[in-house]
Amino acid sequence: MPDNRRILLVEDDVLIGMMLVDMFDALGFPQPEQATSNQEALAIIGAGPIDGALVDINLGDEKGWPVADALAERGIPFAFTTGGGDVIPPAHAHRTLVTKPFRISQIEAILDEFFAD
């Protein structure tokens, strides 16, 4: 896996974010760009190319839909993460949904899917 791939991780829970970064590392993927809010994530997306993303649906008091829309507009592959109970808007209903607690095999499958040639 080339280590110049930029992966965006949008997760407002610091401990879950750290766990996911550890999973990326264990799988041989580069350290992801991290954001804890829509505003931070949109700034990262606007700053340069992103190759894939994991987007938490619930970001504090906001939903990750603006990030999902921005990624979709740019054709960037992404998957949603959630603690469960969320209804995904029809425009994104086809996206992969990973529920917490995450298993490394799930994360590996999603990342492999992003970068399958």
C-alpha positions in Angstrom: 0.0 0.0 0.0 1.5 3.3 -1.0 1.9 5.5 2.0 1.1 8.7 0.2 -2.6 8.0 0.3 -4.6 10.6 2.2 -7.4 9.1 4.3 -9.8 11.3 6.2 -11.1 10.1 9.6 -14.0 12.1 10.9 -14.7 11.1 14.5 -15.6 13.2 17.5 -14.7 10.7 20.2 -10.9 11.0 20.8 -10.5 7.5 22.2 -12.3 5.9 19.2 -10.2 8.0 16.9 -7.1 6.8 18.6 -8.3 3.2 18.3 -8.9 3.6 14.5 -5.5 5.2 14.0 -4.0 2.2 15.7 -6.0 -0.1 13.4 -4.8 1.8 10.3 -1.2 1.4 11.6 -1.6 -2.3 12.3 -3.0 -2.8 8.8 -0.1 -0.9 7.2 -2.1 2.2 6.1 -0.8 5.7 6.5 -1.9 7.8 9.5 -5.2 9.4 8.6 -6.0 13.1 8.5 -8.3 13.6 11.5 -11.3 15.9 12.0 -13.7 16.0 14.9 -16.4 18.3 13.3 -17.9 19.0 9.9 -16.0 22.3 9.8 -12.6 20.7 10.3 -13.4 17.9 7.9 -14.6 20.3 5.1 -11.4 22.3 5.6 -9.2 19.2 5.1 -11.2 18.2 2.1 -10.8 21.7 0.6 -7.1 21.7 1.3 -6.1 18.9 -1.0 -6.9 15.5 -2.4 -8.4 12.9 -0.2 -8.3 9.2 -1.3 -10.9 7.8 1.1 -12.7 8.6 4.3 -14.5 7.2 7.3 -17.2 9.6 8.5 -19.0 9.3 11.8 -22.6 10.1 11.4 -22.9 11.7 14.9 -20.4 14.5 15.5 -21.5 16.0 18.8 -24.7 17.9 18.1 -24.3 17.7 14.3 -24.6 15.0 11.7 -21.8 14.2 9.2 -24.0 14.8 6.1 -22.2 17.9 4.9 -18.9 15.9 4.8 -20.6 13.0 3.1 -22.0 15.4 0.5 -18.6 17.0 -0.1 -16.9 13.7 -0.5 -19.6 12.4 -2.9 -19.4 15.6 -5.0 -15.7 14.9 -5.5 -16.1 11.2 -6.2 -14.1 10.2 -3.0 -14.9 6.8 -1.6 -16.1 6.8 2.0 -18.0 4.8 4.5 -20.1 5.8 7.5 -19.4 4.9 11.1 -22.1 5.0 13.8 -23.0 3.7 17.2 -26.3 2.6 15.6 -29.9 3.8 15.2 -29.2 6.3 12.4 -31.2 6.8 9.2 -29.0 7.5 6.3 -30.4 9.9 3.7 -31.5 8.3 0.4 -28.6 10.0 -1.5 -26.1 8.0 0.6 -28.1 4.8 1.3 -25.7 2.8 -0.8 -22.7 3.6 1.3 -21.1 1.1 3.6 -22.1 1.5 7.3 -19.8 0.2 10.0 -21.3 0.1 13.5 -19.3 0.4 16.7 -17.6 -1.4 18.3 -15.3 -1.7 15.2 -13.4 -4.9 14.3 -10.1 -4.5 12.5 -11.4 -6.9 9.8 -14.2 -4.5 9.0 -11.8 -1.5 8.7 -9.4 -3.5 6.6 -12.2 -4.6 4.2 -13.4 -0.9 3.8 -9.9 0.4 3.2 -9.1 -2.4 0.7 -12.3 -1.6 -1.1 -11.4 2.1 -1.4 -8.0 1.3 -3.0 -9.0 -1.8 -5.1 -7.7 -1.2 -8.6 
